[in-house]
Amino acid sequence: MNDDEKKEAIRILNKIMELELAGVVRYTHYSLMVYGYNRIPIVSWLKGNADESLIHAHKAGELVTLMGGHPSLKIGSLLETEQHDLGDILRESLEHEKASIAAYYELLKISEGKSVLLEEYAREMIYGEELHLDAVNKMLRKPGELAPFHS
């Protein structure tokens, strides 16, 4: 990678780090706002997502420093919608995950054929995020509904 490509990769990695840190806050908040009969397993799932987002943010930050950059101290967009129905929480989660996947695809696009490290990292993260997106999508479907949920 040339210097301009490295700068762009660092910018995208910092964007990923900010999105993932926002995920930590978002999923922690969501875990506090779940009520009802199914609270315990859903809270556990949300806490797990918060933990995973922190790990993802750390990975992105490590790559920033590996490339000679400075990790961002910013956090991605956090919008309090005051919607705490489980369906609303899952739809917001779906939108957040879509933004994260887009950033990983952006990194993949600029790293393909130029950095095996970044390319493989982006592919691994896309794989995991798409599986997560599918899990959220399935949670939004009504029992017996086979077609994917569309927001």
PyRosetta script that sets phi, psi and omega in degrees:
from pyrosetta import init, pose_from_sequence

init()
pose = pose_from_sequence("MNDDEKKEAIRILNKIMELELAGVVRYTHYSLMVYGYNRIPIVSWLKGNADESLIHAHKAGELVTLMGGHPSLKIGSLLETEQHDLGDILRESLEHEKASIAAYYELLKISEGKSVLLEEYAREMIYGEELHLDAVNKMLRKPGELAPFHS")
pose.set_psi(1, 138.5)
pose.set_omega(1, 174.9)
pose.set_phi(2, -82.2)
pose.set_psi(2, 176.1)
pose.set_omega(2, -175.4)
pose.set_phi(3, -61.0)
pose.set_psi(3, -41.0)
pose.set_omega(3, 179.6)
pose.set_phi(4, -64.8)
pose.set_psi(4, -40.1)
pose.set_omega(4, 178.4)
pose.set_phi(5, -67.0)
pose.set_psi(5, -37.4)
pose.set_omega(5, 176.4)
pose.set_phi(6, -64.3)
pose.set_psi(6, -43.3)
pose.set_omega(6, 178.4)
pose.set_phi(7, -60.5)
pose.set_psi(7, -41.7)
pose.set_omega(7, 179.2)
pose.set_phi(8, -66.6)
pose.set_psi(8, -41.2)
pose.set_omega(8, 177.8)
pose.set_phi(9, -62.4)
pose.set_psi(9, -42.1)
pose.set_omega(9, 178.3)
pose.set_phi(10, -63.4)
pose.set_psi(10, -40.8)
pose.set_omega(10, 178.5)
pose.set_phi(11, -60.6)
pose.set_psi(11, -45.9)
pose.set_omega(11, -179.0)
pose.set_phi(12, -67.3)
pose.set_psi(12, -42.0)
pose.set_omega(12, 178.1)
pose.set_phi(13, -61.6)
pose.set_psi(13, -39.0)
pose.set_omega(13, 176.0)
pose.set_phi(14, -65.9)
pose.set_psi(14, -37.8)
pose.set_omega(14, 176.2)
pose.set_phi(15, -62.2)
pose.set_psi(15, -43.0)
pose.set_omega(15, 177.3)
pose.set_phi(16, -61.6)
pose.set_psi(16, -45.1)
pose.set_omega(16, 179.6)
pose.set_phi(17, -58.8)
pose.set_psi(17, -44.3)
pose.set_omega(17, 179.5)
pose.set_phi(18, -64.1)
pose.set_psi(18, -42.6)
pose.set_omega(18, 177.8)
pose.set_phi(19, -63.4)
pose.set_psi(19, -42.9)
pose.set_omega(19, -178.9)
pose.set_phi(20, -68.0)
pose.set_psi(20, -38.0)
pose.set_omega(20, 176.5)
pose.set_phi(21, -65.8)
pose.set_psi(21, -36.2)
pose.set_omega(21, 174.7)
pose.set_phi(22, -63.2)
pose.set_psi(22, -36.0)
pose.set_omega(22, 177.1)
pose.set_phi(23, -62.3)
pose.set_psi(23, -37.5)
pose.set_omega(23, 177.3)
pose.set_phi(24, -58.6)
pose.set_psi(24, -49.2)
pose.set_omega(24, -178.8)
pose.set_phi(25, -66.5)
pose.set_psi(25, -47.1)
pose.set_omega(25, -177.6)
pose.set_phi(26, -58.7)
pose.set_psi(26, -51.8)
pose.set_omega(26, -177.2)
pose.set_phi(27, -68.9)
pose.set_psi(27, -32.7)
pose.set_omega(27, 175.5)
pose.set_phi(28, -64.3)
pose.set_psi(28, -45.3)
pose.set_omega(28, 178.1)
pose.set_phi(29, -60.7)
pose.set_psi(29, -48.8)
pose.set_omega(29, -179.7)
pose.set_phi(30, -57.1)
pose.set_psi(30, -41.3)
pose.set_omega(30, -177.7)
pose.set_phi(31, -62.0)
pose.set_psi(31, -25.7)
pose.set_omega(31, 178.8)
pose.set_phi(32, -83.1)
pose.set_psi(32, -17.5)
pose.set_omega(32, -172.4)
pose.set_phi(33, -104.5)
pose.set_psi(33, 8.2)
pose.set_omega(33, -179.9)
pose.set_phi(34, -90.4)
pose.set_psi(34, 129.8)
pose.set_omega(34, 178.1)
pose.set_phi(35, -129.7)
pose.set_psi(35, 161.7)
pose.set_omega(35, 174.4)
pose.set_phi(36, 112.8)
pose.set_psi(36, -177.1)
pose.set_omega(36, -173.6)
pose.set_phi(37, -60.4)
pose.set_psi(37, -35.1)
pose.set_omega(37, -176.0)
pose.set_phi(38, -95.8)
pose.set_psi(38, 17.9)
pose.set_omega(38, -173.8)
pose.set_phi(39, -55.7)
pose.set_psi(39, -49.0)
pose.set_omega(39, -170.3)
pose.set_phi(40, -60.5)
pose.set_psi(40, -52.0)
pose.set_omega(40, 180.0)
pose.set_phi(41, -67.5)
pose.set_psi(41, -32.9)
pose.set_omega(41, -179.1)
pose.set_phi(42, -71.1)
pose.set_psi(42, -41.2)
pose.set_omega(42, 176.7)
pose.set_phi(43, -60.6)
pose.set_psi(43, -43.5)
pose.set_omega(43, 178.8)
pose.set_phi(44, -61.2)
pose.set_psi(44, -43.3)
pose.set_omega(44, 178.9)
pose.set_phi(45, -62.5)
pose.set_psi(45, -43.8)
pose.set_omega(45, 180.0)
pose.set_phi(46, -65.7)
pose.set_psi(46, -41.8)
pose.set_omega(46, 176.7)
pose.set_phi(47, -61.6)
pose.set_psi(47, -39.8)
pose.set_omega(47, 176.7)
pose.set_phi(48, -61.0)
pose.set_psi(48, -38.5)
pose.set_omega(48, 176.9)
pose.set_phi(49, -65.7)
pose.set_psi(49, -38.6)
pose.set_omega(49, 177.7)
pose.set_phi(50, -63.1)
pose.set_psi(50, -45.1)
pose.set_omega(50, 178.5)
pose.set_phi(51, -61.4)
pose.set_psi(51, -43.2)
pose.set_omega(51, 179.9)
pose.set_phi(52, -64.5)
pose.set_psi(52, -39.4)
pose.set_omega(52, 178.4)
pose.set_phi(53, -62.6)
pose.set_psi(53, -37.9)
pose.set_omega(53, 177.6)
pose.set_phi(54, -65.0)
pose.set_psi(54, -42.3)
pose.set_omega(54, 177.0)
pose.set_phi(55, -61.8)
pose.set_psi(55, -42.6)
pose.set_omega(55, 179.3)
pose.set_phi(56, -64.1)
pose.set_psi(56, -40.8)
pose.set_omega(56, 178.5)
pose.set_phi(57, -62.8)
pose.set_psi(57, -41.4)
pose.set_omega(57, -179.7)
pose.set_phi(58, -64.5)
pose.set_psi(58, -42.4)
pose.set_omega(58, 177.8)
pose.set_phi(59, -59.2)
pose.set_psi(59, -45.8)
pose.set_omega(59, -180.0)
pose.set_phi(60, -62.8)
pose.set_psi(60, -42.5)
pose.set_omega(60, 178.8)
pose.set_phi(61, -63.8)
pose.set_psi(61, -38.6)
pose.set_omega(61, 176.9)
pose.set_phi(62, -61.9)
pose.set_psi(62, -39.4)
pose.set_omega(62, 178.6)
pose.set_phi(63, -68.9)
pose.set_psi(63, -34.9)
pose.set_omega(63, 176.3)
pose.set_phi(64, -59.0)
pose.set_psi(64, -48.3)
pose.set_omega(64, -178.1)
pose.set_phi(65, -71.1)
pose.set_psi(65, -34.0)
pose.set_omega(65, 175.9)
pose.set_phi(66, -57.8)
pose.set_psi(66, -35.9)
pose.set_omega(66, -177.8)
pose.set_phi(67, -87.9)
pose.set_psi(67, 4.0)
pose.set_omega(67, 177.9)
pose.set_phi(68, 87.2)
pose.set_psi(68, 14.3)
pose.set_omega(68, -179.5)
pose.set_phi(69, -97.2)
pose.set_psi(69, 179.7)
pose.set_omega(69, -179.8)
pose.set_phi(70, -113.7)
pose.set_psi(70, 119.7)
pose.set_omega(70, -179.4)
pose.set_phi(71, -63.1)
pose.set_psi(71, 140.1)
pose.set_omega(71, -179.6)
pose.set_phi(72, -67.6)
pose.set_psi(72, 145.2)
pose.set_omega(72, 171.4)
pose.set_phi(73, -100.4)
pose.set_psi(73, 4.9)
pose.set_omega(73, -179.6)
pose.set_phi(74, -83.6)
pose.set_psi(74, 166.9)
pose.set_omega(74, 175.6)
pose.set_phi(75, -127.8)
pose.set_psi(75, 145.3)
pose.set_omega(75, -179.5)
pose.set_phi(76, -63.2)
pose.set_psi(76, 173.3)
pose.set_omega(76, -177.2)
pose.set_phi(77, -58.5)
pose.set_psi(77, 132.4)
pose.set_omega(77, 175.4)
pose.set_phi(78, -126.8)
pose.set_psi(78, 116.3)
pose.set_omega(78, -179.1)
pose.set_phi(79, -117.9)
pose.set_psi(79, 119.2)
pose.set_omega(79, 177.4)
pose.set_phi(80, -85.3)
pose.set_psi(80, 110.4)
pose.set_omega(80, -177.4)
pose.set_phi(81, -90.2)
pose.set_psi(81, -11.7)
pose.set_omega(81, -175.7)
pose.set_phi(82, 63.5)
pose.set_psi(82, 15.2)
pose.set_omega(82, 177.4)
pose.set_phi(83, -100.0)
pose.set_psi(83, 114.0)
pose.set_omega(83, -175.3)
pose.set_phi(84, -122.3)
pose.set_psi(84, 14.6)
pose.set_omega(84, 169.8)
pose.set_phi(85, -66.9)
pose.set_psi(85, 143.5)
pose.set_omega(85, -176.9)
pose.set_phi(86, -56.8)
pose.set_psi(86, -39.2)
pose.set_omega(86, 177.3)
pose.set_phi(87, -61.2)
pose.set_psi(87, -41.9)
pose.set_omega(87, 178.0)
pose.set_phi(88, -63.6)
pose.set_psi(88, -43.4)
pose.set_omega(88, 178.9)
pose.set_phi(89, -60.2)
pose.set_psi(89, -45.2)
pose.set_omega(89, -179.0)
pose.set_phi(90, -67.4)
pose.set_psi(90, -38.2)
pose.set_omega(90, 177.4)
pose.set_phi(91, -65.6)
pose.set_psi(91, -40.2)
pose.set_omega(91, 176.4)
pose.set_phi(92, -64.4)
pose.set_psi(92, -40.4)
pose.set_omega(92, 178.1)
pose.set_phi(93, -61.5)
pose.set_psi(93, -41.5)
pose.set_omega(93, 178.7)
pose.set_phi(94, -59.2)
pose.set_psi(94, -44.8)
pose.set_omega(94, 179.8)
pose.set_phi(95, -65.4)
pose.set_psi(95, -40.7)
pose.set_omega(95, 178.5)
pose.set_phi(96, -63.1)
pose.set_psi(96, -43.7)
pose.set_omega(96, -179.7)
pose.set_phi(97, -65.0)
pose.set_psi(97, -36.6)
pose.set_omega(97, 178.0)
pose.set_phi(98, -63.3)
pose.set_psi(98, -39.4)
pose.set_omega(98, 178.1)
pose.set_phi(99, -65.5)
pose.set_psi(99, -39.8)
pose.set_omega(99, 178.5)
pose.set_phi(100, -64.5)
pose.set_psi(100, -45.7)
pose.set_omega(100, 179.2)
pose.set_phi(101, -60.4)
pose.set_psi(101, -41.2)
pose.set_omega(101, 179.4)
pose.set_phi(102, -59.5)
pose.set_psi(102, -39.9)
pose.set_omega(102, 179.0)
pose.set_phi(103, -66.9)
pose.set_psi(103, -39.5)
pose.set_omega(103, 177.7)
pose.set_phi(104, -65.9)
pose.set_psi(104, -39.1)
pose.set_omega(104, 176.3)
pose.set_phi(105, -64.6)
pose.set_psi(105, -36.6)
pose.set_omega(105, 177.2)
pose.set_phi(106, -61.7)
pose.set_psi(106, -43.0)
pose.set_omega(106, 177.7)
pose.set_phi(107, -65.2)
pose.set_psi(107, -42.5)
pose.set_omega(107, 179.0)
pose.set_phi(108, -59.6)
pose.set_psi(108, -43.1)
pose.set_omega(108, -177.4)
pose.set_phi(109, -60.4)
pose.set_psi(109, -43.1)
pose.set_omega(109, -176.8)
pose.set_phi(110, -82.3)
pose.set_psi(110, -17.2)
pose.set_omega(110, -176.9)
pose.set_phi(111, -98.5)
pose.set_psi(111, -15.8)
pose.set_omega(111, -176.7)
pose.set_phi(112, -55.5)
pose.set_psi(112, 124.7)
pose.set_omega(112, 178.5)
pose.set_phi(113, 74.7)
pose.set_psi(113, 4.1)
pose.set_omega(113, -177.6)
pose.set_phi(114, -122.0)
pose.set_psi(114, -28.8)
pose.set_omega(114, 180.0)
pose.set_phi(115, -149.6)
pose.set_psi(115, 106.1)
pose.set_omega(115, 178.8)
pose.set_phi(116, -60.0)
pose.set_psi(116, -40.3)
pose.set_omega(116, 180.0)
pose.set_phi(117, -56.5)
pose.set_psi(117, -54.0)
pose.set_omega(117, -177.9)
pose.set_phi(118, -69.2)
pose.set_psi(118, -38.3)
pose.set_omega(118, -179.6)
pose.set_phi(119, -62.6)
pose.set_psi(119, -47.4)
pose.set_omega(119, -179.9)
pose.set_phi(120, -67.0)
pose.set_psi(120, -39.4)
pose.set_omega(120, 176.4)
pose.set_phi(121, -59.4)
pose.set_psi(121, -49.1)
pose.set_omega(121, -178.8)
pose.set_phi(122, -60.9)
pose.set_psi(122, -44.1)
pose.set_omega(122, 179.8)
pose.set_phi(123, -62.5)
pose.set_psi(123, -43.8)
pose.set_omega(123, 179.1)
pose.set_phi(124, -61.1)
pose.set_psi(124, -43.5)
pose.set_omega(124, -178.1)
pose.set_phi(125, -69.7)
pose.set_psi(125, -39.6)
pose.set_omega(125, 177.6)
pose.set_phi(126, -61.5)
pose.set_psi(126, -44.2)
pose.set_omega(126, 178.9)
pose.set_phi(127, -55.6)
pose.set_psi(127, -51.9)
pose.set_omega(127, -178.9)
pose.set_phi(128, -65.1)
pose.set_psi(128, -42.0)
pose.set_omega(128, -178.5)
pose.set_phi(129, -67.8)
pose.set_psi(129, -36.2)
pose.set_omega(129, 178.5)
pose.set_phi(130, -68.9)
pose.set_psi(130, -35.9)
pose.set_omega(130, 174.3)
pose.set_phi(131, -64.8)
pose.set_psi(131, -40.5)
pose.set_omega(131, 178.2)
pose.set_phi(132, -64.2)
pose.set_psi(132, -43.9)
pose.set_omega(132, 178.4)
pose.set_phi(133, -58.8)
pose.set_psi(133, -41.2)
pose.set_omega(133, 178.7)
pose.set_phi(134, -64.0)
pose.set_psi(134, -40.6)
pose.set_omega(134, 179.3)
pose.set_phi(135, -61.9)
pose.set_psi(135, -44.0)
pose.set_omega(135, 178.8)
pose.set_phi(136, -64.8)
pose.set_psi(136, -42.8)
pose.set_omega(136, 179.5)
pose.set_phi(137, -58.6)
pose.set_psi(137, -43.7)
pose.set_omega(137, 179.7)
pose.set_phi(138, -65.7)
pose.set_psi(138, -33.9)
pose.set_omega(138, 179.1)
pose.set_phi(139, -67.7)
pose.set_psi(139, -26.5)
pose.set_omega(139, -179.1)
pose.set_phi(140, -83.4)
pose.set_psi(140, -11.8)
pose.set_omega(140, 179.8)
pose.set_phi(141, -81.2)
pose.set_psi(141, 151.5)
pose.set_omega(141, 173.6)
pose.set_phi(142, -76.9)
pose.set_psi(142, 150.0)
pose.set_omega(142, 178.6)
pose.set_phi(143, -52.7)
pose.set_psi(143, 132.7)
pose.set_omega(143, 179.5)
pose.set_phi(144, 86.1)
pose.set_psi(144, -8.0)
pose.set_omega(144, -179.4)
pose.set_phi(145, -83.2)
pose.set_psi(145, 121.7)
pose.set_omega(145, -176.2)
pose.set_phi(146, -93.7)
pose.set_psi(146, -30.1)
pose.set_omega(146, -177.4)
pose.set_phi(147, -69.8)
pose.set_psi(147, 139.1)
pose.set_omega(147, 178.4)
pose.set_phi(148, -59.0)
pose.set_psi(148, 147.6)
pose.set_omega(148, 175.3)
pose.set_phi(149, -71.0)
pose.set_psi(149, 136.1)
pose.set_omega(149, 176.8)
pose.set_phi(150, -120.5)
pose.set_psi(150, 124.8)
pose.set_omega(150, -179.9)
pose.set_phi(151, -89.5)
pose.dump_pdb("model.pdb")
